[in-house]
């Protein structure tokens, strides 16, 4: 395995970091301005950000508008945490489709991935405590059986006899029920397979949470509590930037890392090497190697969500 | 449109005048609205964390109430069908009251959705033209569409009818009938689409059953008319409103058939779950017997079933159907039974256990009760005020000047029938 390229995601002539398609100034934006005129003055009085209220959908933003939006997020970060941050909107790279492999026979249930993810992705630490990765302790007698699984096991004593561990996070479905359910197109699937959310477009209706079969989507039931000292300043607009209250968030395969050729934090931290990641379109990648030499399966295959997240038993 | 201003002034006069009981009722409703406003202010400040909803149970009390009220809104207008088929003389009155109830229920539905949203100020994002509605893929956009269309049809229809009657003119059947006939499929579609909102989610086996929409319609045929029966009696006493006993008994009889269908479909669902006993049985078990020590919903489920069965029997037997004491008891039982069944009994087991098999036992917080009380307060207030304006118009005591005498005749004939 050592001779193989660990993570071949960067190709020559990398994509436009501000998004793939050229944008037209949209008629929609005009309509919004016209229709919302009256409402704006009312909302401005209630302390709602008028610029945000009148903004276009992320995919309709021109290059200049996007730059302004990113600058605003950085400014907001500064106000909220008193720290300088770098927020980008790096787009998907051509010829890349991410795939993830999880070796159930290796995982020991230590939850290091859970906490590395929380740190990397600026999740709320408490009230609400948000974990994008959830590790289930299962009984060897039952196999993968959710009715006999335990989320709140004591991770200091793992692995426990008679148990095995089954981590679940966003499966980046090819047929994502969450995207279908979202009434505002605030969540969508990108070219490289990552399902993203625009936290400034989400209305917090939670249809996606009802639709997701993997419990991968999490609500900011309150203003996220994130200590300034622990803020990760390297941020992606559709990924780990600090979220506002009342919107939904989820795993993005560490979009801020992987689109720059790095591993997701959970892959990097795993002490037993149970986590594999790479480009599905690259025959030389680690994930393709796993799929060729091991037998993989997907979670809840009967729902035909077609995940880009594969489980396997290496030994 | 001369006289609109006079009409509006007259409406205000109707609303502010009234007996002691009326004023006490309005004061009570204003008090519940105040409670709701305070509770909502608390939620707006702290976020939805002041509710007991969490990632495991991410829709709960608000959405349950919403679902129940969609049924009430739909069924009120469905009364038009028997009124039309059986050629009841006071069909206009039945239509108007049904539509008023539908309008009030729809106001509550929309409010319950609004208070459930994490970012209500971004409502424009779901609107056509100014936002980016995910239409036709997302069922919530469909639901917003049909609920608002239904509200619009009802408002137009009632306004037209009321204004015409107020002016002492007879309504134009070419406008009235098509609108009434349109409101029937639209009312059915509101409930069907709401059922599909849950039904379409493969992640939730408890909802992902095709029997859901038919059950919605069957139970709606019970809960909506239950309100109407009580209302007819109140109005008869207070305003000499021309509704005959036979019409009320006929509604009760139709309700017993609807309840039979509802119970039959429930039985079909329970058989399938318990006999095949797959992993999907867990959700049904959580509702009816509990899972281990998790039994929060169990007493409510059995209480709801008890209410529904007793009401069914009361409405089935002619003697108890015609006795107003047992009839009204039946209405209350139906209301309670369907409220539990279509509210918490539908939403919570859909999410317990959650998609990863974990059990979080949900119970609404005081804030949730407060907000819900406020929403019901708004709905009942809207209904009270609308009825306060509409009924005097219908019985001919609130008329444009010079129109009063001529308009009496058709209503008087109806009453005599």
Interface residues (C-beta under 8 A of the other chain):
Chain A: X28 X31 X32 X35 X36 X39 X43 X46 X48 X53 X57 X127 X128 X134 X136 X145 X146 X147 X148 X149 X151 X168 X177 X180 X181 X182 X183 X184 X185 X186 X201 X202 X203 X204 X205 X206 X207 X209 X210 X211 X212 X213 X214 X215 X217 X218 X219 X220 X221 X222 X223 X244 X245 X246 X247 X248 X303
Chain B: X46 X47 X48 X49 X51 X53 X54 X55 X56 X58 X59 X113 X116 X117 X118 X119 X120 X121 X122 X123 X124 X125 X126 X129 X130 X131 X132 X133 X134 X137 X138 X139 X140 X141 X144 X197 X198 X201 X202 X203 X204 X279 X282 X350 X351 X353 X354 X355 X356 X357 X358
